[in-house]
Amino acid sequence: MFQINRESNSVIALDKRSFSELKFTERKHLQEWIDQYPGILGEKLLIIQKEFDGFSDTSERLDLLALDEEGRLVIIENKLDDSGRNVVWQALKYVSYCASLSKNEIRDIYQQYLNKYKGGGDAGIAIADFFECLDFDEVKINASESDQRVVLVAANFRKEVTSTVLWLQKHAIDVKCIRVTPYQKGEELFLDTEQILPPPSTEEYQIKLGLKKREEQYAQEEITDRQKLRYRFWTFALPKLVVEAGIYQNISPTKDCWITGSSGHSGIGFNSIILMNGARAEVFLGLSNREDNKRLFQNLAAQKDVLEAQFGAPLDWDELPEKIGCRISISISGIDMSDEHNWPTLVGFLAKNIKRLRDVFAKPINDALQAKK
């Protein structure tokens, strides 16, 4: 690896080092770097647990557990300077342990991680945000026994490891090898990462095949019972929301979990969201420009005390730093939407709070957008 010097139009070689001589360890350093910035591995991942040991009848623990953008569980094993001989076998054992994890178990695992390492938060909402869904119930994760992957991370991979990985890849087992190399220049340290298996040129073809297979599966699926239930709920709810909240006059029933009411500004809506165990009313800031959304959110957040006093209750202020949009919301939980006897309660909650959100936020939003012009 080289450092470019613009002034002299030259390059300076960086010194290749080992993790051991720099006194870096697998658990305290490499694992933490990946946990803090999963992009090191060359893709978008949601880390949901580290040092995971929630396996029955064994004390083994995997380094990092993640979800990828396709909803597959990713087992990440780190080995620093040498991959060792048994890393593939070790990772495949963890895959077998994780293959049977249910969607709710995965949410619970992530909730434990958030509570222990990130100061809390709602795992269901965070997972839904990662997949850009409004509702955790919409997310498909670990859907079949073939929906698990392995990522092996080390500075060097032994021949017996790369040979085994190549064989597994030929038999449709998704295993990736990432080589990590530390470099030094004076007191400055650098980290280079490179995917060595599968070669990136062939990985794109493999991904396309996987996506095609999933698309074919999804295209054959009929409307689920849950979608039918939501359609019936909105058929029941919309006339009452129109009368009680004065919104959604031109909205038709939908199988989706949300409906959007206009604010008079493109991209900004007053959303009613139905969940399987509750509901959420929200102001969603979805302007096309990410920076505009964040500015508008911060403008409103600066008035938080006044706006919440006008609303009459605390609100959840979610800037969603990794997303384009932001939301301000209030939720109710513990109410089973599948029981139609609960529908009047859910509709009453949505009508009351959507109306209050419009009454409180319409003017500050309009003022902020007018001031920007």
DRENDO-119338 format. One record per residue (C-alpha): residue in three letters; x, y, z. Coordinates in steps of 0.02 Angstrom, whole numbers, plus 32768, in hexadecimal, padded with zeros to 4 digits. Each point is the difference from the previous one (the first is absolute). Example, Ala and Ser with C-alpha at 12.3 -4.5 7.8 and 13.67 -1.06 7.14 Angstrom:
2
Ala82677F1F8186Ser804580AC7FDF
//
This chain:
373
Met800080008000Phe803E80AD7FD4Gln7FDB80B18037Ile7FF280837F76Asn805D80A58012Arg7FA980807F92Glu808480878013Ser80927F937FC6Asn7F947F937F8ESer80487F658051Val7FCD7F6B806AIle80437FC580A7Ala7FFC7F48802ELeu7FA97FD780A4Asp80497F7B8070Lys7F9C7F608004Arg7FEB7FC380B2Ser7FAF7F71805DPhe7F7780118080Ser80687FA78083Glu809580747FF4Leu7F8A8094800FLys7FB67FAB809APhe7F527FFB7FB6Thr7F8D7F748036Glu7F6E7FAB7FAAArg7F7D802A8083Lys803380AD803CHis803280477F58Leu7FD17FAC7F5BGln7F567FC98042Glu7FDB80AE8043Trp803280547F5DIle7F877F937F9EAsp7F78801A8083Gln801380BD7FF4Tyr800F80047F42Pro7FC27F627FA8Gly802980527F59Ile80B17FC2801DLeu7FC07F5C7FB8Gly7FCC80527F5DGlu7F437FFC8013Lys7F7180478065Leu7FE37F95809BLeu7F9F801580A2Ile80637FB98091Ile7F817FAF8076Gln80717FAC8081Lys80B57FE28030Glu804C7F748065Phe7F5B7FA67FE4Asp7FF27F64806BGly7F457FE07FFDPhe80107F4C7FC2Ser7FB17F6D8059Asp80717F7A804CThr80A480577FD3Ser806B808C8047Glu804380357F56Arg7FEE80B47FC9Leu800E80527F56Asp805980A67FE8Leu7F7C80697FA9Leu7F517FDE7FC0Ala7FB380727F7DLeu7F7380137F82Asp8020802E7F4AGlu7F8E80627F8CGlu7FAE7F607FC2Gly7FCA7FCD80AFArg80827F788013Leu805D7FDE80A1Val80BB801D7FEFIle80797FA58072Ile80A38064800CGlu809D7FAB8042Asn80A08063801FLys80AD7FAF800CLeu807E808F7FF5Asp80AB7FCC7FB8Asp7FD87F4A7FD8Ser7F5A7FB27FD1Gly802C7F5C8055Arg7FD27F557FBCAsn7F537FED804CVal7FAE80AA7FE1Val7F8C7FBE7F77Trp7FC57F6E806AGln7FE680768093Ala7F9A807A7F98Leu7F957F777FB3Lys7FD57FC180ADTyr7FC280AE802BVal7F9B80047F5FSer7FAA7F5F8031Tyr7FD9804880ACCys7FB880A07FB5Ala7F9E7FB17F70Ser7F697FDD806ELeu7FF680AD804FSer7F53804A7FEALys7FDD80B37FD1Asn7FCA802C80B1Glu80997FA9804AIle806F80697F8FArg7FA7809E803AAsp801A7FCA80B6Ile80BA7FE07FE0Tyr801180AE7FB4Gln7F9F804C8091Gln807D7FB5807BTyr808D80497F97Leu7FB180AD7FFDAsn7FE17FFD80BBLys80B07FC6802ATyr806B80607F82Lys7F9A808F7FB7Gly7F9E80478092Gly7F597FB57FCCGly7F83801F7F76Asp7F767F9A7FAEAla804B7F6D7F9FGly7F647FE57F96Ile7FFD80B47FC6Ala80BC80007FE1Ile7FF67F637F95Ala7F6D80467F9FAsp806280A07FE2Phe80967F9D7FC1Phe7F917FAD7F7EGlu7FA380A37FDECys7F5A7FB58038Leu7F7D80578068Asp7FDC7F678069Phe806A7F728047Asp7F767F897FC9Glu802A802A7F4BVal80B57FC98011Lys80387F577FBEIle809A7FBF805BAsn80507F53800BAla7F6F7FC27F97Ser80497F567FD2Glu808C7F8A8030Ser806980407F6EAsp7FF480B58037Gln809F80068068Arg80AB803E7FCDVal80B17FFB8043Val808480897FFALeu80AF7FCF8036Val8079808D802CAla80BD7FEA8014Ala80A680477FC7Asn80307F597FB1Phe7F9B7F687FCBArg804B7F538001Lys7FF57F987F63Glu7F907F7F8053Val7F87808E802AThr7FF8804C7F52Ser7FF07F547FB1Thr7F6C7FD68070Val7FAE80A97FE0Leu800E7FE87F44Trp7FAE7F54800ELeu7F738047806BGln7FE2808D7F84Lys7FF07F837F72His7F797FAA8066Ala7F9D80A1801CIle803D802080B3Asp801C80BB8010Val80AB801A804FLys8069809B7FE9Cys80B8801D8030Ile803980B1802AArg80BA80218015Val802B808C807AThr80AE804A8004Pro804480868077Tyr807D80817FC0Gln80658084805ALys805380A57FD8Gly8052804D8097Glu7F7B80068087Glu7F727FF37F84Leu7FAA7F587FE6Phe7F997FC97F6ALeu7F927F6A7FDCAsp7FEB7FB57F52Thr7F737F857FDBGlu7FF17F927F66Gln7F837F7C7FCFIle80647F6C7FC0Leu7F757F7E7FF3Pro7F947FFE7F9EPro805580747F84Pro7F92809C7FF3Ser7FE97FE57F45Thr7FA97F59801EGlu7FA38037809DGlu7F9080767F9DTyr7FC87F6F7F93Gln7FDC7F958099Ile7F9C808D8051Lys7F9880167F63Leu7FD67F477FFEGly7FCC800880B6Leu7F94809A7FE5Lys7FAC7FB17F68Lys7FD47F678066Arg7FB48069808BGlu7F9E806C7F86Glu7FB57F637FB3Gln7FD07FC080ADTyr7FB080A58033Ala7FA280107F5AGln7FAB7F5B8022Glu7FC5803080ADGlu7F49802B8014Ile7FC2808F806BThr80207FC880B2Asp7F7D7FF28087Arg805180948056Gln7FEB806C7F65Lys7F497FCE7FF4Leu7FEB802C80B8Arg804C80AC7FE5Tyr7F8F801F7F6BArg7F687FDA806CPhe8042806F808BTrp801780977F8DThr7F537FE17FB5Phe7FBC800E80B0Ala8073808F8037Leu8003807B7F70Pro7F4C8042800ELys801B802080B9Leu80AA80527FE5Val7FB580747F7DVal7F7880398078Glu8063800580A2Ala80AA803C7FC0Gly7FCB80607F66Ile80847FAA7F94Tyr80117F727F81Gln7F6680367F9CAsn80467FBF7F5CIle80567F648043Ser7FC57F507FD5Pro80167F65806DThr80A97FAB7FE9Lys80567F5E802EAsp80968065803ECys801A802980B7Trp7FFB80BD7FE5Ile7F9C808B7FB0Thr804280AF7FDFGly7FA480A58011Ser803C809A7FA4Ser80518091805AGly7FFA80737F6AHis80BB7FE57FE5Ser80417F777F8EGly80597F788063Ile7FBB803180A9Gly7F6D7F9B8040Phe7F967FD88097Asn80067F438005Ser7F8E7F868059Ile80587F598018Ile7FB07F5F803DLeu806E7F7C8051Met7FD47F508034Asn800A803380B7Gly7FD580B87FFAAla8005809D7F96Arg8068809B7FDEAla7FD180B17FCCGlu808E80647FB6Val803C80997FA4Phe80767FBE7F7BLeu807F80787FB4Gly80287FB27F57Leu803F808D7F93Ser806A7FC57F6EAsn809D80508048Arg80497FAE809CGlu804F80A18041Asp7F5B805D7FF0Asn7FAA7F7A8069Lys808580088087Arg7FF980BE8006Leu7F438000800DPhe80067F7B8088Gln808180648063Asn7F98809E7FECLeu7F697FA6804AAla80697FAA8086Ala803B80AA803BGln7F4880248028Lys7FE57F558051Asp7FC6803D80ABVal7F83807A7FB7Leu7FBE7F857F7EGlu7FED7F72807CAla7FA680758079Gln7F87802E7F75Phe7FEC7F497FD1Gly7FE07FCE80B4Ala80757F6A800APro80B67FCE7FE4Leu802D7FCF7F4EAsp80867F907FB5Trp807C80687F9CAsp805C7F8F7F85Glu807D80577F8FLeu802C7F577FB0Pro80B580327FDBGlu801C7F777F80Lys7F5E80277FA2Ile7FCC808D7F8DGly7F6580298065Cys7FD5802380B7Arg7F657FE48069Ile7FA88044809ASer7F827F858046Ile7F987FB9808CSer7FD97F478013Ile7F8E7F89805BSer802D7F49801EGly7FBA7F648050Ile7F6080017F98Asp7FE57F6B7F8DMet7FCD80417F55Ser7FC57F547FC9Asp7F71800C807DGlu7F7B806A7FADHis7FB9802F80A9Asn809C806C8016Trp7FE880627F60Pro7F99808D804CThr808A801E8080Leu808780047F7BVal7F9B80727F8EGly7FDB80748092Phe80BA800B8029Leu802E80267F4BAla7F7580807FE5Lys8026805F80A0Asn80BB80077FE6Ile800580207F45Lys7F8D8094801CArg806E8042808DLeu809E7FE87F98Arg7FB480637F71Asp7FC280898073Val80A980138056Phe807C7FE47F72Ala7FAD80467F63Lys802F80B58024Pro80B47FE6803EIle80247F917F69Asn7FB680817F89Asp805F808E8056Ala80A67FA27FF7Leu7FEB7FD77F47Gln7FC980B17FD5Ala80978048805DLys80737F8E7F9BLys7FBD804B7F5F
//
